[in-house]
Amino acid sequence: MVAVRFGLSVVAAMLLGAAVAFAQPALTLGTASVGGTYYVYGETVAKVLSEKSKLKVVAQQTQGPNQNIVMVDEKKLELGMVTMGVALQGLQGTGPWTKGRKFENIRALFPMYEMTLQCLALKKTGITSFAQLEGKTVGTGPKAGTPGTYFPLIFDALGMKVMARNGQSADMGIQMGDGVVDAFCFGAGLPIPIFSELDAGQQINFFTWTDDEIARIRKALPEFSESKIPKGLYKQQAADQKTVGLFNFAIANKDMGDDVAYLVTKTILENNSAMVKGHPAAKETIAANAVRNSFLPFHPGAVRYYKDKGIKLDPGALPK
């Protein structure tokens, strides 16, 4: 009789656990537009979290980091993906997109990868350098994305008059082929999906900046660091190209439960092989890269994970 009661108790507990799991609302992760790394990487994050933890996560296409910050800050998204430059603008309310508002409710969870900037144009245009974009129409991806935010600032830093055109990154490739835009300047984790597609189907010139131009960009926008895009990443890029980049982090609202934030951070950082299968850029999604954040407060749940792993976070990124 005791054994029967124990068995029934176990079954009841299992059913109750299943009911709770079934009732748990899905967490929504803000990504970016189709054709960019965010979209592919975000789908991978959602899949890994859903398969490797008890969380249910769905990826939602957005305009990119700017919109993700706004929606996470306002609790319209549980999770989001941001570049650190845009995150700094959001915290300080300095970017034009913020309209002076400070988005202070966002918290960092885990490092993603470095976003590097690069441009391309059809060979038939004869465009092989950034300086040649003077007076041209250039696609820069969604307006609320990091490239859409920063390329106009880069044009200003270099004293250039360029007509920036916004839209889905996949659409930018089509518009370049149709002659609507003269070039396409973008940034994401490498390799950029839409760049790989264009490299495979069109005659392309890839280009970035000279040393002097990079120095001028970094003087005006110190959040950028120097980076490099290796030769052979795209079949038509025959040499290394110097560029600038920003690291990316996943974020949550400060009111997310500590245990949930801990589980999200732990699951992603301890399933790197599954992440890399989704996109090669995830090779940089490791706990050691948490130190690449020097200003955006980490969520206390994430801090607990890094403490467990012996990762010493930058003091500027510790919760106040």
N, C-alpha and C positions, 0 to 999 in steps of 0.2 A: 504493500500500500504506500509505504514511504517512497519506494522507487518510482511508483506511478506518479505520485504527486511531484517528485523531483523532475521527472520527465516532462510533465505538463508545464511546470514552471519554466523549464528551459525553452520549450516550444513557445510559451507565451512571451518570454523575453525576446526570443528571436523575431517573433511576429511584431512585437512592439518596436524593436529596433528597425525592422524593415519599414514599418509605418512611418516612423520618424524620418528615416532617410527619404522615403517617397514624398513626405510632406515638405521637406526642406526646399525652399525656393532656390532656383538657379541663380548663381552669381553671374552678372553680365560684365564682360571684358571689352572695353573700348579699344579698337585697333586703328585702322586708317583705310585708305582707298585700295581697291583692287589694282594689282600691278606693282605694289610696293612691298618691301620686306615686312612691314608691320602687319599687313593682312595675313601673310603666310605664317609668320612667327606667332601671331595672336591665335590663329586657329590651332597651332601646335600647343601653345600654352593651355588653351581650353581643353584640348584632348588629353594632355598629360595629367592635368589636375582632375579631370573627370574619371580617368582610368586608374590613376595611382593613389588617389585619396578618396575620402567619402564626400567630397564636394562635387556639386554639379555646376559646371561652368559653360557658358555659351559666349562665343565671340560675336561682337556687333561691329559692323562696318561704320566708321565715323569719318570726319574730315581730317582727323589726325590729332597730334598732341594738344593743340590749343583747345579744341572741343573736348578732348578727354579730361583736361584739367578742369574746365568749367563744370562738366557733368559729374565728375567724381567729387568735386568740392560741394556740389549741390545735392549729392547722393542720388543722382539719376543714373549713375553707373557705380557698381561696387568696385571694379578694378579698371585700370587704364594704363596706357603706355605713353611715355613722354621722353623727349630729349631734354638734357639738363639745361640747355640754353633757354628753351621755352619755359621750363619749370622755374628758372630764375626770374624771367620776366613776369611769370604769374605770381610768384611769391612777393615780388617787389612792386607789382602793378605798373611796370615800366613799358612793356610792349604796347604798341598802338591797339592791338586786339583786346587788351585788358580794359581799355577806357578808364585807366586810373584805379581800377578795382584790384585789391590784393586777394589772391586766392590762398588763404592760409590754412585751409582744412585738409590739404593733401599731405600724404605721408609716403615715404619710399618703402618698398618691400625688397625687391631683388634687382641686381644689375642684369641688363640684357646683352647689349653689344655696342660697339662704336658705330655711329652713323657717319659716313664720309660723303662729301659732296663731289659731284662730277658732272660734266656736260657732254652732250653728244650732238652731232649734226650729220645730215646726209652728206656723203662725199661730194655729190654734185653741187652743193652750195659753196664749196671751197672754204668753209669755215673750219679753221684748225686751232684757233686760240680764243681766249676769253675776250681779249680786246676787240676782236672782230664783231662782237655782239652789239657794239655801239650802234644805236639807231634801229636795231632789229626787234622783232617780236619773239619773245622767248617763253616757252612753257615752263612753269615751275611747280606743277602739281597742285593739289588742293590748297586753297587760301589759308586754311587753318592748320596745315601741316608745317613741319619744320622748314622744308625747302621754300614753301610759299611764304613763310614768315621771314626767312633770312636772306633769300636772294635779293629782294628789293633793298635790304640794308647793305648787302655786299656791293650792289650796283652803286649805291650812294657813296660807300666808302672809297670806291675807285673812281668817283666822279663821272660815272657813265649814265647816259640817258638810254634806257631800255624799256620797252613795253612788255611788262610781265603779264602772262596770260595764265589763269588758273583753271583747274579742272582735274578730273580723275587721272591718275598717272597713266593708266592704260589708254585713256583717251588722248593724252598728250602725245603718245607714240603715233597714234593714228593721225592726229593733226599735223605732226611733223612730216609724215609721209605724204599728206595731202597738200603740204605747203602753207598751211594756216599759220604755223609757227616756224621760225627759221632754225631754232635749236631747242633742245630740251635739257634743262638743268635740274638735277634732282639729287636726293641724298637718302640713303638707307643702309641697312646692313648688307654686306657683300656676300655673293653677287646680288645685284638688284634684279628681281625677276623680269621687269619690263625691259631693262637694258639687255638682259640675256636674250629675250625674244627678238628685240630689234637687231642685235648683233648677229643672230642666226638667219634673219630674213632680209636685211638691208645692207647696203654698202655704207659704213659708218666711220666717222672720225670721232675719237674720244679725246677730250682735253680738260685741263684744269687751269692752274695759274702758274705764273713765274714766281721765283723766290721773292722778288720785290712786291708783287701783288699780294702774296701770302702775308708778308710782313705788314703791309698796309691794312689788310683785312683783320689781322690779329690785334693791331693797334686800336682799331675802331671797335672790334668785337672780341675782347679778351677771353670770353668764355670758350672760344675755339682753341683747339690744340692742333699741332702739325700732325699729319698722318700721311699714309702712302697707299696707293692702289697698285698692287703688284701686276707686272706684265703677265699676259697670258690668262688673266682672270676672264677676260672676254677675248675671243679668238682674233679680233681686229685691233686689240690693244697690244702693240709690240714692245712697249717699254714701260717701266715703272712711271707712275705719275704722282708727283707731290700734290697734296691737297690739305684741307682742314676738316676736322671732325668734332663730334660731340658724342658723349656716351649717353645711352638710353637706360631708363629704369622703369620698372613697373610701380604703380602707385595705388593707394587705397585711401578712403576717407579716414580721418583720425578716429572716428567712432566705430570703425570695424572692430569686432571682438579680438582680443589679443590672441586667443587660441586659433582663430581662423587665419589671422595674419601670419602666425607662426607656421601653420600647416601649409599655407600657400607658398611661403618662402622655402620651407624645408622640401616640399614635394618637387618644386621646380629645380632647385639647386642640387638635389640628390638623384635626379633622373636626367643627367646631361646627355647621355647617349640617345635617349628617346627624343630629347629636344633637338639634337643635331640632325637626327633623321628627318625632322620637319623642315629645318633650314640650317645650312652650314654656319651662318652667323652665330648660332647658339653655342658654338664652341667657346665663346666669351662669357656665356652665362654660368659663371662660377662664383663661389662665395668670396674668393680673393679679390674680385673686382668690385666688391661693395665699397672699397676705399676710394673708388673713382667718384663717389658722391661726397662733396665737401660742404654742402649748405642745406640741402633739402632734408628736414627732420625725418629720420626713420620711424616707422611705426614701432611701438614698444614690443609687439609680438615678434617683429623681425629682429629687433635688437637682441631679444632673448635667444633667437636662433644663432646669431653671429657670436654671441657670448659663449654659447655651448660649443661652438666650433673654434673658439680662440681667435676670432677675427677682431682686430682692434680697429674700430671705426674712427673716422675723422671726427674730432670733437665738435666741429661745426655742424655735423649732421646728426648729433644726438638729440633726442627729444628734450625740449625745455622743461 
